Amino acid sequence: MKICLKVVAGALKGQTFSFEDYNQISIGRSPKAYFSFPQDPKISRLHCLLEFVPPYNCYIQDLGSSNGTFYGIPDSKTQKILFQRITEAHVENNHYIRVGGTTFRVHIPPFKITRHCEICKCLVKDDSFAKGEASSFGNKYYCQKCKPKEEKPISIIEDFEVLRRIGSGAMGAVYLARHIKTKRSLVLKIAHPNMQPNENQIKRFLREAEYGADLRHKHIVNYYRAGYSRGHGFFYIPMEYVPGIDLQQYMNNNNGPLSLKVAKRFILQLVEAIEFLHENKIIHRDIKPSNILVVKKKNDFNVKLADLGLAKRYEETGLGGLTMSNKGLGTPDYLAPEQLENAKGADERSDIYSTAATIYHMVTNHKIFTGNLREMFTKILNEEPISMREYIPSLPENFEKIVMLCLNKDPDHRVQTMKEFRVLLQGVLAGY
């Protein structure tokens, strides 16, 4: 099923654009924008973002545009479209988006699943799942008033004995578990779909989750074959148990930038891991300190890269629920500009940018940009980061040049492969 945009006013009037898979696109005057309107003076260079999470979810986010992004709802009495300026919105079927002189009508397929609440027996409306107002656990459904705030304790998930809950991540709860037959300790990540998935959706995510499941590398958190528990109504992903903290927590504990001696060890291990992924045709797409685990081994610390883009793959199936308008678009702090302009444009060079942004933070104790969501988008797309040596004058000049080169907004002007990035970093950090 597709989400469709039909242009009902403006230069592209009459054209229809369809989105069958997850995507995040931009509208603006910039030639890099997915919908580029260079001749419309009322449209900002990068005006707004649209996020498509087929089959039922679409979101819009204004990027601090000068003349505004407008959301239109048909008035049944007057037959007119009532437009209101918005900063963000969850877009509904047959509603309108107006940007400058262009107006889109949005078609979203009707949500066909209708169920009764397990507790109060009320009818759960068709679109309640897509809006996050209802939830499902296995074959049980709950309306907004009755949906459980916390899940009941789980003891067995398929072949795994659950020991205790140890946290939560982008996809859901995280448990320490033990494989019943082998007695091996591991981590189980649990992902509750925002609706009862059909067979195609189950197969699609399990197929997506296979990428990287057989890869083994000393600086990558191993994960194994994901599954879907029909009894519980959720996906589960078994992963290697790695005792330690993430790099973000490690930096917080450090109360300042990492010394180049410590950072060098982490940096070279990280780029080695990402180079290995790229050699195996896997783009991570979500490299950031919270996805890098720091593990103590004897008297040294090592890092392991986690996630491998699983959270984004889950989101892209359309089963993950609200994203932009409910829980935020995720952290854009380390995302490459091309990932904001068009999510499908991510490649190895996007990972190189995110790695450079992580290194920048590691050695300066500053993120490349700060601000609210709209300010962050605008800065990532339009502004240059402050020089690393402005924060830490003692950093080697050649080291800074390489990192800043990889933060270039144009992917063609960055280092082109992670192998090349690793070799350059090894060269400039050799004496530290």
C-alpha positions, -999 to 999 in steps of 0.1 A, spaced: 0 0 0 12 35 -9 10 70 5 3 94 -24 8 131 -28 -12 148 -55 -3 183 -65 -35 203 -68 -20 238 -71 14 251 -83 40 243 -109 36 206 -106 -3 206 -107 -18 173 -118 13 152 -109 11 124 -83 40 110 -62 38 77 -45 57 63 -15 55 26 -9 85 23 14 98 44 43 113 77 33 121 111 46 123 139 21 127 177 20 109 205 2 127 237 -6 144 260 -32 176 241 -29 185 218 -58 193 192 -32 157 191 -20 135 161 -31 108 186 -42 128 216 -55 111 248 -63 139 272 -72 116 299 -87 92 302 -58 103 331 -36 79 321 -8 97 288 -3 128 288 19 160 271 7 151 240 29 115 246 39 101 215 55 105 177 59 80 150 51 84 116 66 65 86 52 61 55 72 38 34 50 12 21 51 -6 45 74 17 72 88 29 105 74 44 134 93 54 169 83 80 192 101 86 228 93 123 238 93 119 273 105 108 286 71 103 323 66 68 321 52 55 290 70 42 255 62 4 252 62 -18 222 70 -53 221 55 -84 203 67 -116 202 45 -146 219 61 -177 197 54 -201 226 58 -184 252 35 -165 227 13 -135 249 17 -100 239 29 -91 255 62 -54 260 64 -34 266 96 3 274 99 21 245 117 55 235 130 47 198 128 17 176 122 6 140 118 -9 140 84 -43 124 78 -60 110 47 -74 137 22 -58 165 42 -37 191 25 -1 206 27 6 240 14 42 253 9 46 286 -10 25 284 -42 23 246 -41 -5 226 -25 -5 188 -21 -35 166 -13 -24 135 7 -40 101 2 -33 75 30 -49 40 27 -77 33 51 -66 14 82 -87 -18 79 -81 -35 112 -109 -29 137 -109 -46 171 -126 -43 205 -108 -33 237 -99 -62 259 -110 -44 290 -139 -20 283 -150 -37 251 -153 -4 232 -147 -4 195 -110 5 187 -112 29 158 -95 21 126 -69 48 128 -62 45 165 -32 22 160 -16 45 135 -20 75 158 -6 56 188 -39 59 207 -44 21 209 -20 -8 214 -19 -45 209 -2 -73 229 -4 -106 211 -41 -109 200 -53 -85 227 -62 -49 219 -65 -19 242 -81 16 237 -63 47 248 -79 47 282 -72 11 290 -38 4 273 -14 -9 300 13 16 311 37 -12 318 40 -47 304 35 -77 326 67 -95 336 77 -120 310 94 -153 320 98 -172 287 102 -159 251 103 -188 227 137 -205 233 149 -179 259 144 -176 297 141 -139 307 162 -131 338 155 -94 342 148 -62 324 179 -41 320 167 -11 301 150 2 270 161 13 236 147 29 204 127 -3 197 114 -11 231 123 -31 263 157 -48 267 161 -79 288 190 -100 301 181 -136 291 195 -171 289 191 -196 260 173 -225 275 193 -252 258 228 -238 257 225 -218 290 243 -189 272 235 -154 286 225 -128 261 204 -97 256 169 -98 241 156 -66 224 118 -66 223 98 -46 197 60 -42 201 44 -34 168 19 -5 168 -6 -28 151 -11 -65 146 13 -72 117 3 -92 87 24 -120 73 42 -98 48 52 -73 74 65 -100 97 85 -116 69 98 -82 58 112 -72 91 127 -106 98 143 -105 64 157 -70 71 169 -82 105 190 -109 89 215 -83 75 245 -87 97 232 -116 118 260 -138 107 288 -113 109 314 -116 136 339 -89 145 356 -82 178 344 -45 178 308 -52 168 281 -65 191 271 -98 177 234 -104 171 215 -135 161 184 -145 142 154 -124 151 120 -139 156 83 -131 160 65 -144 191 29 -150 180 19 -157 216 32 -123 229 27 -104 196 61 -89 194 95 -92 176 126 -102 196 162 -99 186 188 -119 205 222 -101 209 255 -107 225 256 -96 262 282 -69 266 287 -57 302 297 -20 301 283 15 294 278 33 261 302 60 249 278 88 258 278 77 294 316 72 294 321 108 281 296 120 308 316 102 335 348 117 321 335 153 326 354 166 297 369 157 263 387 124 260 425 126 259 439 119 224 456 88 238 422 73 249 403 87 219 428 72 195 421 37 207 384 41 205 385 59 171 406 33 154 385 4 168 353 22 157 365 29 121 378 -7 118 343 -20 128 325 2 103 349 -6 76 341 -43 82 304 -35 78 309 -17 46 330 -45 32 299 -67 38 276 -42 21 259 -30 53 253 8 59 248 14 96 230 48 92 228 55 130 264 59 143 264 79 175 279 76 210 248 58 224 253 30 199 289 25 209 296 3 240 327 8 261 340 -25 276 367 -29 302 392 -56 293 420 -61 319 436 -26 322 423 -13 289 389 -2 275 376 -13 241 346 -3 221 319 -23 203 295 -9 178 259 -18 184 225 -17 166 237 -21 130 207 1 119 181 -23 133 161 4 149 158 23 116 149 -9 97 121 -16 122 108 20 119 108 16 81 85 -14 82 57 10 94 52 -11 126 71 12 149 43 37 155 47 75 156 81 89 150 84 126 141 53 140 158 53 117 189 88 108 201 109 131 179 127 121 147 155 106 166 186 125 174 198 144 143 231 154 161 252 129 141 231 125 110 246 135 76 228 163 57 218 139 29 199 117 54 178 147 63 172 157 26 163 122 15 166 92 38 171 69 9 202 88 -1 223 73 28 254 54 17 290 47 31 298 84 30 268 91 54 284 67 79 317 85 74 300 118 83 284 103 114 317 88 125 334 122 121 306 139 141 311 113 169 349 118 168 344 156 170 322 151 201 347 126 216 377 149 215 361 183 221 332 174 244 310 194 221 285 183 195 290 197 161 256 216 164 231 223 192 196 236 194 160 225 191 149 201 164 143 228 137 174 247 146 194 215 144 181 206 109 188 241 97 224 241 110 232 206 97 220 216 63 233 252 61 261 259 86 297 249 91 308 234 125 331 254 147 368 244 143 378 216 167 410 234 175 390 264 187 378 242 215 410 222 220 440 242 205 464 213 212 447 189 188 470 181 158 462 203 128 462 174 103 439 154 125 414 182 126 416 186 88 407 150 82 377 151 106 364 184 93 368 171 57 346 142 66 320 167 79 316 183 45 280 188 36 286 174 1 292 137 2 314 140 -30 338 162 -11 344 139 19 368 110 22 350 84 0 356 51 19 359 41 55 392 23 46 406 56 33 394 73 65 410 47 87 444 49 69 444 87 72 435 86 109 462 59 116 488 82 99 480 114 118 475 96 152 506 74 149 526 94 175 499 94 202 
